[in-house]
Amino acid sequence: MAAVTAQMVKDLRESTGAGMMDAKKALVETDGDMEAAVDWLRTKGLAKAAKKSGRTAAEGLVAVAVKDGKGVAVEVNSETDFVAKNSDFQKMVGGVAAAALGVSDVDALKAAPMNGKTVETVVTEAVAVIGENMSVRRMAVVTGDTVVTYVHNKAADGMGKIGVLVAMTGDNEAFGRQVAMHIASTSPASLSEADLDPAIVAKEKSVQMDIARESGKPDAVIEKMLVGRMKKFVADSTLLGQAFVVNPDLTVEAAAKEAGVTITGFVRLEVGEGIEKEVEDFAAEVAKVAKG
Protein backbone atom coordinates (compact mmCIF):
# COMPACT_ATOMS: atom_id res chain seq x y z
CA MET A 1 0.00 0.00 0.00
CA ALA A 2 1.38 3.42 -0.96
CA ALA A 3 2.15 5.79 1.89
CA VAL A 4 -0.27 8.72 2.11
CA THR A 5 1.73 11.89 2.67
CA ALA A 6 0.63 15.27 3.96
CA GLN A 7 1.42 16.79 0.56
CA MET A 8 -0.89 14.29 -1.16
CA VAL A 9 -3.69 15.20 1.22
CA LYS A 10 -3.03 18.90 0.62
CA ASP A 11 -3.06 18.48 -3.17
CA LEU A 12 -6.32 16.50 -3.07
CA ARG A 13 -7.96 19.07 -0.82
CA GLU A 14 -6.96 21.90 -3.14
CA SER A 15 -8.23 20.13 -6.23
CA THR A 16 -11.56 19.05 -4.75
CA GLY A 17 -12.20 21.32 -1.78
CA ALA A 18 -12.89 18.28 0.41
CA GLY A 19 -12.16 18.33 4.14
CA MET A 20 -8.78 17.14 5.40
CA MET A 21 -10.07 13.91 6.95
CA ASP A 22 -12.20 13.13 3.89
CA ALA A 23 -9.23 13.69 1.58
CA LYS A 24 -7.02 11.46 3.69
CA LYS A 25 -9.64 8.70 3.83
CA ALA A 26 -10.10 8.88 0.06
CA LEU A 27 -6.38 8.38 -0.50
CA VAL A 28 -6.22 5.51 1.96
CA GLU A 29 -9.22 3.82 0.32
CA THR A 30 -7.67 4.16 -3.15
CA ASP A 31 -4.09 3.23 -2.24
CA GLY A 32 -2.82 6.74 -2.92
CA ASP A 33 -4.20 6.97 -6.46
CA MET A 34 -5.06 10.66 -6.87
CA GLU A 35 -7.53 10.25 -9.74
CA ALA A 36 -9.26 7.36 -8.02
CA ALA A 37 -9.41 9.41 -4.82
CA VAL A 38 -11.18 12.21 -6.68
CA ASP A 39 -13.70 9.71 -8.01
CA TRP A 40 -14.14 8.27 -4.52
CA LEU A 41 -14.94 11.73 -3.20
CA ARG A 42 -17.37 12.32 -6.03
CA THR A 43 -19.25 9.12 -5.25
CA LYS A 44 -19.61 10.30 -1.66
CA GLY A 45 -20.90 13.68 -2.80
CA LEU A 46 -17.91 15.46 -1.28
CA ALA A 47 -16.22 16.63 -4.48
CA LYS A 48 -19.57 17.87 -5.75
CA ALA A 49 -19.84 20.01 -2.66
CA ALA A 50 -16.34 21.32 -3.27
CA LYS A 51 -17.32 22.73 -6.67
CA LYS A 52 -19.62 25.13 -4.87
CA SER A 53 -17.05 26.29 -2.33
CA GLY A 54 -16.11 29.38 -4.34
CA ARG A 55 -19.57 30.89 -4.18
CA THR A 56 -20.30 33.63 -1.68
CA ALA A 57 -22.27 32.36 1.31
CA ALA A 58 -23.56 35.51 3.00
CA GLU A 59 -27.05 34.39 4.00
CA GLY A 60 -27.95 31.80 6.61
CA LEU A 61 -28.82 31.85 10.29
CA VAL A 62 -27.43 32.65 13.71
CA ALA A 63 -28.44 30.15 16.39
CA VAL A 64 -28.15 30.53 20.16
CA ALA A 65 -28.11 27.95 22.94
CA VAL A 66 -27.57 28.01 26.71
CA LYS A 67 -26.65 25.32 29.22
CA ASP A 68 -25.38 25.54 32.80
CA GLY A 69 -24.44 29.22 32.66
CA LYS A 70 -22.75 28.98 29.25
CA GLY A 71 -24.25 30.64 26.21
CA VAL A 72 -23.13 30.13 22.61
CA ALA A 73 -24.02 31.84 19.36
CA VAL A 74 -23.05 30.32 16.01
CA GLU A 75 -23.34 31.63 12.47
CA VAL A 76 -23.93 29.09 9.70
CA ASN A 77 -23.97 30.61 6.23
CA SER A 78 -25.70 29.65 3.00
CA GLU A 79 -25.81 31.32 -0.40
CA THR A 80 -29.49 32.26 -0.40
CA ASP A 81 -32.23 33.08 2.05
CA PHE A 82 -34.30 30.27 0.48
CA VAL A 83 -32.01 27.73 2.12
CA ALA A 84 -32.12 29.58 5.45
CA LYS A 85 -35.88 28.94 5.43
CA ASN A 86 -35.39 25.24 4.69
CA SER A 87 -36.38 23.02 7.65
CA ASP A 88 -33.48 20.61 7.04
CA PHE A 89 -31.00 23.48 7.08
CA GLN A 90 -32.57 24.84 10.27
CA LYS A 91 -32.37 21.42 11.93
CA MET A 92 -28.68 21.23 11.02
CA VAL A 93 -28.00 24.71 12.39
CA GLY A 94 -29.71 23.76 15.65
CA GLY A 95 -27.46 20.71 15.87
CA VAL A 96 -24.38 22.85 15.28
CA ALA A 97 -25.43 25.19 18.11
CA ALA A 98 -25.91 22.23 20.45
CA ALA A 99 -22.45 20.92 19.54
CA ALA A 100 -20.98 24.37 20.22
CA LEU A 101 -21.94 24.09 23.91
CA GLY A 102 -19.12 21.58 24.31
CA VAL A 103 -16.32 23.63 22.71
CA SER A 104 -14.75 27.07 22.96
CA ASP A 105 -13.91 28.16 19.39
CA VAL A 106 -14.98 27.65 15.80
CA ASP A 107 -12.09 25.34 14.87
CA ALA A 108 -12.99 23.00 17.72
CA LEU A 109 -16.63 23.27 16.70
CA LYS A 110 -15.91 22.05 13.17
CA ALA A 111 -14.19 18.99 14.63
CA ALA A 112 -16.89 18.40 17.29
CA PRO A 113 -19.10 15.30 17.09
CA MET A 114 -22.56 15.62 15.55
CA ASN A 115 -24.79 12.72 14.52
CA GLY A 116 -21.86 10.32 14.61
CA LYS A 117 -19.70 12.53 12.37
CA THR A 118 -17.87 15.82 12.73
CA VAL A 119 -19.75 19.10 12.32
CA GLU A 120 -17.60 19.89 9.28
CA THR A 121 -18.52 16.60 7.62
CA VAL A 122 -22.23 17.09 8.33
CA VAL A 123 -22.13 20.53 6.72
CA THR A 124 -20.13 19.30 3.72
CA GLU A 125 -22.60 16.50 3.11
CA ALA A 126 -25.47 18.99 3.38
CA VAL A 127 -23.83 21.08 0.65
CA ALA A 128 -23.96 18.10 -1.68
CA VAL A 129 -27.61 17.40 -0.87
CA ILE A 130 -28.99 20.95 -0.83
CA GLY A 131 -26.78 22.24 -3.63
CA GLU A 132 -25.45 25.46 -2.10
CA ASN A 133 -22.18 26.46 -0.53
CA MET A 134 -22.46 26.52 3.27
CA SER A 135 -20.04 27.13 6.10
CA VAL A 136 -19.81 27.35 9.85
CA ARG A 137 -18.33 30.83 9.89
CA ARG A 138 -17.94 31.78 13.55
CA MET A 139 -19.08 31.25 17.11
CA ALA A 140 -18.95 33.25 20.33
CA VAL A 141 -19.30 32.30 23.98
CA VAL A 142 -20.38 34.04 27.19
CA THR A 143 -20.64 32.68 30.71
CA GLY A 144 -22.43 34.04 33.74
CA ASP A 145 -24.76 33.41 36.65
CA THR A 146 -27.61 34.08 34.23
CA VAL A 147 -27.39 34.00 30.43
CA VAL A 148 -30.33 35.36 28.43
CA THR A 149 -30.83 34.92 24.69
CA TYR A 150 -32.71 36.81 22.00
CA VAL A 151 -33.01 36.28 18.25
CA HIS A 152 -34.24 38.92 15.83
CA ASN A 153 -36.09 38.04 12.62
CA LYS A 154 -36.76 34.61 14.08
CA ALA A 155 -36.77 31.75 11.57
CA ALA A 156 -37.23 28.91 14.07
CA ASP A 157 -36.75 28.32 17.80
CA GLY A 158 -33.41 29.78 18.88
CA MET A 159 -32.33 31.02 15.47
CA GLY A 160 -32.74 34.07 13.26
CA LYS A 161 -30.83 36.81 11.45
CA ILE A 162 -29.41 38.34 14.64
CA GLY A 163 -28.51 36.39 17.77
CA VAL A 164 -27.76 38.02 21.11
CA LEU A 165 -26.49 36.64 24.42
CA VAL A 166 -26.39 38.64 27.66
CA ALA A 167 -24.49 37.41 30.72
CA MET A 168 -25.25 38.92 34.11
CA THR A 169 -25.24 38.40 37.83
CA GLY A 170 -28.65 38.42 39.45
CA ASP A 171 -31.82 36.68 38.37
CA ASN A 172 -33.95 39.04 36.29
CA GLU A 173 -34.45 37.38 32.92
CA ALA A 174 -37.16 39.84 31.87
CA PHE A 175 -34.71 42.72 32.19
CA GLY A 176 -31.98 40.66 30.52
CA ARG A 177 -34.24 40.12 27.53
CA GLN A 178 -34.86 43.87 27.28
CA VAL A 179 -31.10 44.44 27.26
CA ALA A 180 -30.66 41.74 24.61
CA MET A 181 -33.24 43.48 22.41
CA HIS A 182 -31.43 46.78 23.02
CA ILE A 183 -28.16 45.20 21.87
CA ALA A 184 -29.80 43.79 18.74
CA SER A 185 -30.95 47.31 17.89
CA THR A 186 -27.91 49.42 18.79
CA SER A 187 -24.99 47.01 18.19
CA PRO A 188 -22.60 48.42 20.84
CA ALA A 189 -18.89 48.02 20.16
CA SER A 190 -18.07 46.82 23.67
CA LEU A 191 -19.41 46.38 27.18
CA SER A 192 -17.60 49.34 28.73
CA GLU A 193 -14.88 51.89 28.01
CA ALA A 194 -12.26 49.48 29.37
CA ASP A 195 -13.19 46.98 26.65
CA LEU A 196 -13.10 49.38 23.69
CA ASP A 197 -10.49 48.62 21.06
CA PRO A 198 -7.70 51.23 21.57
CA ALA A 199 -7.27 51.48 17.79
CA ILE A 200 -10.92 52.50 17.37
CA VAL A 201 -10.59 55.10 20.12
CA ALA A 202 -7.37 56.49 18.64
CA LYS A 203 -8.90 56.76 15.17
CA GLU A 204 -11.98 58.55 16.46
CA LYS A 205 -9.84 60.92 18.51
CA SER A 206 -7.80 61.78 15.42
CA VAL A 207 -10.94 62.46 13.39
CA GLN A 208 -12.47 64.61 16.11
CA MET A 209 -9.19 66.53 16.50
CA ASP A 210 -9.17 67.36 12.78
CA ILE A 211 -12.81 68.47 12.95
CA ALA A 212 -12.13 70.66 15.97
CA ARG A 213 -9.11 72.29 14.33
CA GLU A 214 -11.24 73.27 11.36
CA SER A 215 -13.10 75.60 13.72
CA GLY A 216 -9.98 77.77 14.02
CA LYS A 217 -10.41 78.05 17.78
CA PRO A 218 -7.49 78.22 20.24
CA ASP A 219 -5.81 74.98 21.31
CA ALA A 220 -7.19 75.25 24.86
CA VAL A 221 -10.75 75.40 23.52
CA ILE A 222 -10.08 72.59 21.04
CA GLU A 223 -8.84 70.38 23.88
CA LYS A 224 -12.08 70.94 25.82
CA MET A 225 -14.11 70.23 22.70
CA LEU A 226 -12.19 67.00 22.18
CA VAL A 227 -12.81 65.82 25.74
CA GLY A 228 -16.55 66.36 25.39
CA ARG A 229 -16.78 64.70 21.99
CA MET A 230 -14.77 61.66 23.06
CA LYS A 231 -16.93 61.29 26.17
CA LYS A 232 -20.00 61.17 23.93
CA PHE A 233 -18.31 58.73 21.55
CA VAL A 234 -17.52 56.35 24.42
CA ALA A 235 -21.07 56.59 25.76
CA ASP A 236 -22.58 55.90 22.35
CA SER A 237 -20.19 53.00 21.64
CA THR A 238 -20.43 51.06 24.89
CA LEU A 239 -23.40 49.06 26.11
CA LEU A 240 -23.25 50.33 29.68
CA GLY A 241 -22.92 53.94 28.54
CA GLN A 242 -25.77 53.94 26.01
CA ALA A 243 -29.19 55.38 26.74
CA PHE A 244 -31.47 52.42 27.44
CA VAL A 245 -34.02 52.05 24.63
CA VAL A 246 -36.74 51.09 27.13
CA ASN A 247 -36.08 54.22 29.22
CA PRO A 248 -33.78 56.74 27.47
CA ASP A 249 -33.53 58.79 30.67
CA LEU A 250 -31.27 56.05 32.07
CA THR A 251 -28.07 54.51 30.79
CA VAL A 252 -28.07 50.74 30.48
CA GLU A 253 -25.74 50.61 33.48
CA ALA A 254 -28.14 52.68 35.61
CA ALA A 255 -31.11 50.61 34.46
CA ALA A 256 -29.28 47.41 35.38
CA LYS A 257 -28.60 48.76 38.85
CA GLU A 258 -32.29 49.52 39.31
CA ALA A 259 -33.13 46.00 38.11
CA GLY A 260 -30.75 44.49 40.66
CA VAL A 261 -28.33 42.96 38.18
CA THR A 262 -24.84 43.52 36.84
CA ILE A 263 -24.21 42.93 33.15
CA THR A 264 -20.91 41.09 32.77
CA GLY A 265 -20.78 40.36 29.05
CA PHE A 266 -22.66 40.13 25.78
CA VAL A 267 -22.45 38.76 22.27
CA ARG A 268 -24.18 39.99 19.13
CA LEU A 269 -23.84 38.09 15.85
CA GLU A 270 -25.61 39.15 12.68
CA VAL A 271 -25.76 37.01 9.56
CA GLY A 272 -23.33 38.14 6.89
CA GLU A 273 -21.52 40.82 8.91
CA GLY A 274 -18.31 41.73 7.10
CA ILE A 275 -18.99 39.54 4.07
CA GLU A 276 -18.88 41.29 0.71
CA LYS A 277 -22.08 40.08 -0.91
CA GLU A 278 -22.49 39.54 -4.62
CA VAL A 279 -25.16 41.84 -6.03
CA GLU A 280 -27.79 39.74 -7.74
CA ASP A 281 -31.38 40.52 -8.63
CA PHE A 282 -34.27 38.45 -7.35
CA ALA A 283 -34.99 36.78 -10.69
CA ALA A 284 -31.38 35.62 -11.00
CA GLU A 285 -31.47 34.24 -7.46
CA VAL A 286 -34.62 32.25 -8.21
CA ALA A 287 -33.11 30.93 -11.44
CA LYS A 288 -29.95 29.83 -9.63
CA VAL A 289 -31.93 27.96 -6.98
CA ALA A 290 -34.08 26.29 -9.66
CA LYS A 291 -30.99 25.03 -11.47
CA GLY A 292 -29.53 23.51 -8.28
Buried (B, 14 or more C-beta within 10 A) or exposed (E): EEEBEEEBBEBBBEBBBBBBBBBBBBBBBBEBBBEBBBBBBBEBBBBBBBBBBEBBBBBBBBBBBBEEEBBBBBBBBBBBBBBBBBEEBBEBBBBBBBBBBEBEEBEBBBBBEBEEEBBBBBBBBBBBEBBBBBBBBBBBBBEBEBBBBBBBEEBBEBBBBBBBBBBBBBEBBEBBBBBBBBBBBBBBBBBBBEEBEEEEBEEBBEEBBEEBEEEEEEEEEBEEBBEEBBEEBBBEBBBBBBBBBEEEEBBBBBBBEEBEBBBBBBBBBBBBBEBEEEEEEEEEBEEBBEEE
